[in-house]
Amino acid sequence: MSHIVLAKAWNNGKFLPNGGGYGIRLTNYFKDEYLDINWVSITLELEGWEKQVELAINTDAFWSHGRELRSGVIGKWLIANGKASWTAGQEPEIFLRPLGGRYFAASLHAEAPTDSVDAILAATQPLDE
């Protein structure tokens, strides 16, 4: 099984129908573990989307305090998958899978029940007696 890292959908608060203002909010763990500060960009395969999207990560803002991969293509992908808007704190989960180097896959569905972070955490909890 590939290692899956959980991320969340992100929006700047406008939820534009053209996909502008959307992105993927990464965890600091993902940035530290899988991204290289020397990379200019990463390439993301969006599940069910025809073309890969190349996302610039070579900005001071991204490496100093930002955690969002921003792209209108990500917005169009979310909208096409019925994730056009959400309430605060209910952002759609996005499952990221490293493919090697600067290539990653994104899905709105866990590949198997054990891929979900919640399922993994639940499996480690002691059973009530």
C-alpha positions as CSV (number, residue, x, y, z in Angstrom):
1,M,0.0,0.0,0.0
2,S,1.3,3.5,-0.9
3,H,1.7,6.0,1.9
4,I,-1.3,8.3,1.9
5,V,-1.1,11.8,3.4
6,L,-4.3,13.7,4.3
7,A,-4.7,17.3,3.1
8,K,-7.8,19.6,2.9
9,A,-9.4,21.6,0.2
10,W,-8.8,25.3,0.5
11,N,-10.6,28.4,-0.8
12,N,-10.0,32.1,-0.3
13,G,-13.6,32.6,0.7
14,K,-15.0,33.5,-2.7
15,F,-15.9,30.1,-4.2
16,L,-15.7,31.3,-7.8
17,P,-17.4,29.1,-10.4
18,N,-14.3,29.4,-12.7
19,G,-12.2,27.6,-10.1
20,G,-10.2,30.7,-9.1
21,G,-9.3,31.0,-5.4
22,Y,-9.1,27.2,-4.7
23,G,-6.3,25.0,-3.7
24,I,-5.0,22.2,-1.4
25,R,-3.9,23.0,2.1
26,L,-1.0,20.9,3.0
27,T,0.1,19.9,6.5
28,N,3.5,21.0,7.6
29,Y,4.4,17.3,7.8
30,F,3.8,17.0,4.1
31,K,5.9,20.0,3.2
32,D,8.8,18.9,5.4
33,E,8.7,15.2,4.5
34,Y,7.9,15.3,0.7
35,L,8.8,18.7,-0.8
36,D,12.2,20.0,-1.5
37,I,12.9,23.7,-1.1
38,N,15.1,23.6,-4.2
39,W,12.2,22.5,-6.5
40,V,10.6,25.1,-8.7
41,S,7.4,23.2,-9.0
42,I,5.6,19.9,-8.3
43,T,3.3,18.0,-10.7
44,L,0.0,16.7,-9.4
45,E,-2.2,14.1,-10.9
46,L,-5.8,14.8,-10.0
47,E,-8.0,11.7,-9.9
48,G,-10.3,11.5,-12.9
49,W,-8.8,14.6,-14.5
50,E,-7.3,14.4,-17.9
51,K,-4.2,16.5,-17.5
52,Q,-1.6,16.8,-14.8
53,V,-1.2,20.2,-13.2
54,E,2.2,21.8,-12.5
55,L,2.2,24.0,-9.3
56,A,4.9,26.5,-8.5
57,I,6.4,26.1,-5.0
58,N,9.4,28.3,-5.3
59,T,8.1,31.3,-3.5
60,D,9.2,32.8,-0.2
61,A,5.5,33.0,0.9
62,F,5.0,29.2,0.4
63,W,8.1,28.2,2.3
64,S,7.8,30.8,5.1
65,H,4.1,30.7,6.1
66,G,2.0,29.3,3.3
67,R,0.8,25.8,3.0
68,E,-1.6,26.0,0.0
69,L,-1.0,24.7,-3.5
70,R,-3.2,27.2,-5.3
71,S,-4.6,26.7,-8.8
72,G,-7.7,27.3,-10.8
73,V,-7.3,23.8,-12.2
74,I,-7.7,22.4,-8.6
75,G,-10.8,24.5,-8.3
76,K,-12.3,23.2,-11.5
77,W,-11.5,19.6,-10.3
78,L,-13.2,20.2,-6.9
79,I,-16.2,21.8,-8.6
80,A,-16.5,18.9,-11.1
81,N,-16.5,16.5,-8.2
82,G,-19.3,18.2,-6.3
83,K,-17.0,20.0,-3.9
84,A,-17.7,23.6,-5.0
85,S,-18.3,25.0,-1.5
86,W,-18.3,24.0,2.2
87,T,-18.8,25.4,5.6
88,A,-15.8,26.4,7.7
89,G,-14.2,23.4,9.4
90,Q,-15.9,21.0,6.9
91,E,-13.3,21.2,4.1
92,P,-13.2,18.2,1.8
93,E,-10.4,15.7,2.6
94,I,-7.9,15.2,-0.2
95,F,-5.6,12.2,-0.1
96,L,-2.1,12.8,-1.5
97,R,0.1,10.0,-2.6
98,P,3.8,10.5,-3.4
99,L,4.7,9.0,-6.8
100,G,8.4,9.7,-6.7
101,G,10.4,12.9,-6.9
102,R,8.3,15.9,-7.4
103,Y,5.2,13.9,-8.7
104,F,2.1,13.3,-6.6
105,A,-1.4,12.0,-7.0
106,A,-4.5,13.6,-5.4
107,S,-7.8,11.8,-4.7
108,L,-11.0,12.7,-3.0
109,H,-11.4,9.1,-1.9
110,A,-9.2,6.9,0.2
111,E,-8.0,3.9,-1.9
112,A,-9.0,1.5,0.8
113,P,-10.6,1.8,4.2
114,T,-7.2,1.6,6.0
115,D,-5.9,4.5,3.9
116,S,-8.1,7.0,5.8
117,V,-6.3,8.7,8.6
118,D,-9.4,8.4,10.8
119,A,-9.5,4.6,10.1
120,I,-5.8,4.2,10.9
121,L,-6.2,6.1,14.2
122,A,-9.4,4.2,15.1
123,A,-7.5,0.9,14.6
124,T,-4.9,2.0,17.1
125,Q,-7.4,2.9,19.8
126,P,-8.1,0.4,22.6
127,L,-11.4,-1.4,22.4
128,D,-13.9,-0.6,25.2
129,E,-14.5,-3.5,27.5
